[in-house]
Amino acid sequence: MRNDVGVANECWVRHLSAESGADLHQRFRTLIADRRKRLSDMAIDDWNAPTLTPVGPDSYGRFMRVRVFDCWMHEHDIRDALDKPASEAELAGPAARLTLDEMATTMGFVVGKLGKAPDGSRVAIELTGPLARTIRVVVDGRARLVEDFGGLEPTATIRADGVLFTRLAGGRADTAAGGVELSGDKDVAARIVEHLNYTI
C-alpha cells in the first residue's frame, strides 16, 4: 500500500475476506445490476455535469470512463492471479478501447513530467497485438497528445504489446522482464518506460 486509496482498498479486502466465494459473487451481481440500472436511467445532462474525478474536475461521463479503466485493470489482475489471460476476442471489446482512451490522456504527463522528455521530443508509443494503436506525444514547452507528427519522424519510439503496456502503466509488470523495444533516442525512451507506472 503506497497511499490512502490503497489503505482504503485494503480495508475492504479485509472486511470481505471472510465471505464465501458464492456470497461475494452474489453481492457483486446485485450491486452491478443496481448500478447498471441507475446509470442507464441517467439523463444526458447528468452525464455531462461537472464533478470531481480521480483525474481532477471533469464531467461525470469522464468519471465513469475512469471507472471502466479501473474495472478493466482489476479484471486483468484477477486473470493474472488465475493464469487465465483474455482471448483476442475478449480484448476486442469496448472496455479495452475505453481503457486505452483513458490511459492515452495521461501520456503527456508520463512523457513530459515523469519521463522528462526534453523540448522538441516526438515520442511514439506503438502498441501491438489485439490492443494495437499508436499514442503520439510532442513536447513543445509542455507535453501533449497529438494525432500525428506533421510528417516528421518520432525522436523516440517505445514498442510493446498493448496488454503489457497496460500492466506496466498499472505497476503490475516489471520493465526488467523485457518485452519492450526502444528506438531513436533510447535514453529518453528508457526513462519514459521506467516512469510508466503512473497509477495510484
C-alpha positions as CSV (number, residue, x, y, z in Angstrom):
1,M,0.0,0.0,0.0
2,R,1.5,3.3,-1.1
3,N,-1.2,5.8,-0.3
4,D,-4.6,6.4,1.4
5,V,-6.5,4.9,-1.6
6,G,-4.5,1.7,-1.2
7,V,-5.2,1.7,2.5
8,A,-9.0,2.1,1.9
9,N,-9.0,-0.7,-0.7
10,E,-7.2,-3.0,1.7
11,C,-9.8,-2.3,4.4
12,W,-12.5,-3.5,2.0
13,V,-10.4,-6.6,1.1
14,R,-10.1,-7.5,4.8
15,H,-13.7,-6.7,5.6
16,L,-14.9,-9.0,2.8
17,S,-12.3,-11.7,3.2
18,A,-14.5,-13.9,5.5
19,E,-17.3,-14.1,2.9
20,S,-17.6,-17.2,0.8
21,G,-16.9,-17.1,-2.9
22,A,-20.6,-17.7,-3.7
23,D,-21.7,-14.9,-1.3
24,L,-19.2,-12.5,-2.8
25,H,-20.3,-13.4,-6.3
26,Q,-24.0,-12.8,-5.4
27,R,-23.1,-9.4,-3.8
28,F,-21.2,-8.4,-6.9
29,R,-24.1,-9.4,-9.2
30,T,-26.6,-7.5,-7.1
31,L,-24.5,-4.3,-7.0
32,I,-23.8,-4.4,-10.7
33,A,-27.5,-4.8,-11.6
34,D,-28.4,-1.9,-9.4
35,R,-25.6,0.3,-10.7
36,R,-26.3,-0.6,-14.4
37,K,-30.0,0.4,-13.9
38,R,-29.0,3.7,-12.2
39,L,-26.5,4.6,-15.0
40,S,-29.0,3.6,-17.8
41,D,-31.6,5.9,-16.3
42,M,-29.4,8.9,-16.1
43,A,-30.2,11.9,-18.3
44,I,-27.5,13.2,-20.8
45,D,-27.2,16.4,-18.7
46,D,-26.3,14.3,-15.7
47,W,-23.5,12.6,-17.7
48,N,-22.2,16.0,-18.8
49,A,-22.5,17.6,-15.4
50,P,-19.2,18.7,-13.8
51,T,-17.9,16.7,-10.9
52,L,-14.7,15.8,-9.1
53,T,-13.0,12.7,-10.6
54,P,-9.8,10.8,-9.7
55,V,-8.1,12.8,-12.5
56,G,-9.4,16.2,-11.4
57,P,-12.5,18.2,-12.2
58,D,-14.3,16.9,-15.3
59,S,-17.7,15.5,-16.4
60,Y,-19.5,12.6,-14.8
61,G,-19.0,10.8,-18.1
62,R,-15.3,11.1,-17.7
63,F,-15.5,9.8,-14.2
64,M,-17.3,6.7,-15.5
65,R,-14.6,6.2,-18.1
66,V,-12.0,6.2,-15.3
67,R,-14.2,3.6,-13.6
68,V,-14.2,1.5,-16.8
69,F,-10.4,1.7,-16.7
70,D,-10.3,0.7,-13.1
71,C,-12.6,-2.3,-13.6
72,W,-10.7,-3.4,-16.7
73,M,-7.4,-3.3,-14.9
74,H,-8.7,-5.3,-12.0
75,E,-10.3,-7.9,-14.3
76,H,-6.8,-8.5,-15.6
77,D,-5.4,-8.6,-12.1
78,I,-7.8,-11.5,-11.5
79,R,-6.9,-13.1,-14.8
80,D,-3.2,-12.9,-13.9
81,A,-3.8,-14.4,-10.5
82,L,-5.8,-17.3,-12.1
83,D,-3.5,-17.6,-15.1
84,K,-6.4,-17.1,-17.4
85,P,-5.4,-14.4,-19.9
86,A,-8.0,-12.8,-22.0
87,S,-8.5,-14.1,-25.5
88,E,-8.1,-11.8,-28.6
89,A,-11.9,-11.7,-28.9
90,E,-12.3,-10.6,-25.2
91,L,-9.7,-7.9,-25.8
92,A,-11.6,-6.5,-28.8
93,G,-14.5,-5.1,-26.8
94,P,-15.4,-1.5,-25.9
95,A,-14.0,-1.8,-22.4
96,A,-10.4,-2.3,-23.7
97,R,-10.9,0.6,-26.1
98,L,-12.2,2.9,-23.4
99,T,-9.4,1.8,-21.1
100,L,-6.7,2.7,-23.6
101,D,-8.5,6.0,-24.4
102,E,-8.3,6.9,-20.7
103,M,-4.7,5.8,-20.5
104,A,-3.7,7.8,-23.6
105,T,-4.9,11.0,-21.9
106,T,-2.2,10.6,-19.2
107,M,0.7,10.0,-21.6
108,G,1.6,13.7,-21.9
109,F,2.1,13.7,-18.1
110,V,4.1,10.5,-18.2
111,V,6.3,11.6,-21.1
112,G,6.9,15.2,-20.1
113,K,6.6,15.3,-16.3
114,L,7.7,11.8,-15.2
115,G,9.9,10.8,-18.2
116,K,11.3,14.3,-18.5
117,A,11.4,14.1,-22.3
118,P,13.2,17.3,-23.5
119,D,11.7,20.1,-25.5
120,G,11.4,19.1,-29.2
121,S,10.8,15.4,-28.4
122,R,8.3,13.4,-30.5
123,V,7.5,10.2,-28.7
124,A,5.6,7.4,-30.4
125,I,4.2,4.6,-28.1
126,E,3.4,1.8,-30.5
127,L,1.1,-0.8,-29.1
128,T,0.9,-4.2,-30.8
129,G,-1.4,-7.2,-30.6
130,P,-5.2,-7.0,-30.1
131,L,-4.9,-3.6,-28.5
132,A,-2.8,-2.1,-31.3
133,R,-2.7,1.6,-31.6
134,T,-0.1,4.4,-31.6
135,I,-0.1,7.1,-29.0
136,R,1.9,10.2,-30.0
137,V,3.2,12.9,-27.7
138,V,5.1,16.0,-28.6
139,V,7.0,18.2,-26.2
140,D,6.9,21.9,-27.1
141,G,7.0,23.8,-23.9
142,R,4.7,21.1,-22.5
143,A,4.0,17.5,-23.4
144,R,0.7,16.9,-25.2
145,L,-1.1,14.2,-27.2
146,V,-1.2,14.7,-31.0
147,E,-2.8,12.8,-33.9
148,D,0.4,12.9,-35.9
149,F,3.8,14.5,-36.0
150,G,3.1,16.6,-39.1
151,G,5.2,14.4,-41.4
152,L,8.2,14.3,-39.0
153,E,9.6,11.1,-37.6
154,P,9.5,10.3,-33.9
155,T,12.6,11.1,-31.9
156,A,11.9,8.2,-29.6
157,T,9.8,5.1,-30.1
158,I,8.5,2.7,-27.5
159,R,7.0,-0.6,-28.8
160,A,5.2,-3.1,-26.7
161,D,2.2,-5.5,-26.7
162,G,-0.8,-3.5,-25.7
163,V,-1.7,-5.7,-22.7
164,L,1.9,-5.5,-21.4
165,F,1.7,-1.7,-21.8
166,T,-1.4,-1.6,-19.5
167,R,0.3,-3.8,-17.0
168,L,3.4,-1.7,-16.9
169,A,1.4,1.5,-16.6
170,G,-0.5,0.0,-13.7
171,G,2.6,-1.2,-11.9
172,R,1.7,-4.8,-12.4
173,A,4.7,-5.8,-14.5
174,D,8.4,-5.1,-14.2
175,T,10.2,-3.4,-17.1
176,A,13.3,-5.6,-16.4
177,A,11.3,-8.6,-17.6
178,G,11.6,-7.5,-21.2
179,G,9.0,-7.3,-24.0
180,V,9.6,-3.6,-24.7
181,E,11.5,-2.4,-27.8
182,L,13.1,1.1,-27.8
183,S,14.4,3.0,-30.8
184,G,15.5,6.5,-31.6
185,D,16.7,8.3,-28.5
186,K,16.9,5.2,-26.4
187,D,17.8,7.1,-23.2
188,V,14.7,9.2,-23.4
189,A,12.6,6.2,-24.3
190,A,14.0,4.1,-21.4
191,R,13.4,6.9,-18.9
192,I,9.8,7.1,-20.0
193,V,9.3,3.3,-19.7
194,E,11.0,3.4,-16.2
195,H,8.4,6.0,-15.1
196,L,5.4,4.5,-17.0
197,N,3.7,3.4,-13.8
198,Y,1.5,6.4,-13.1
199,T,-1.4,4.8,-11.3
200,I,-2.1,5.1,-7.6
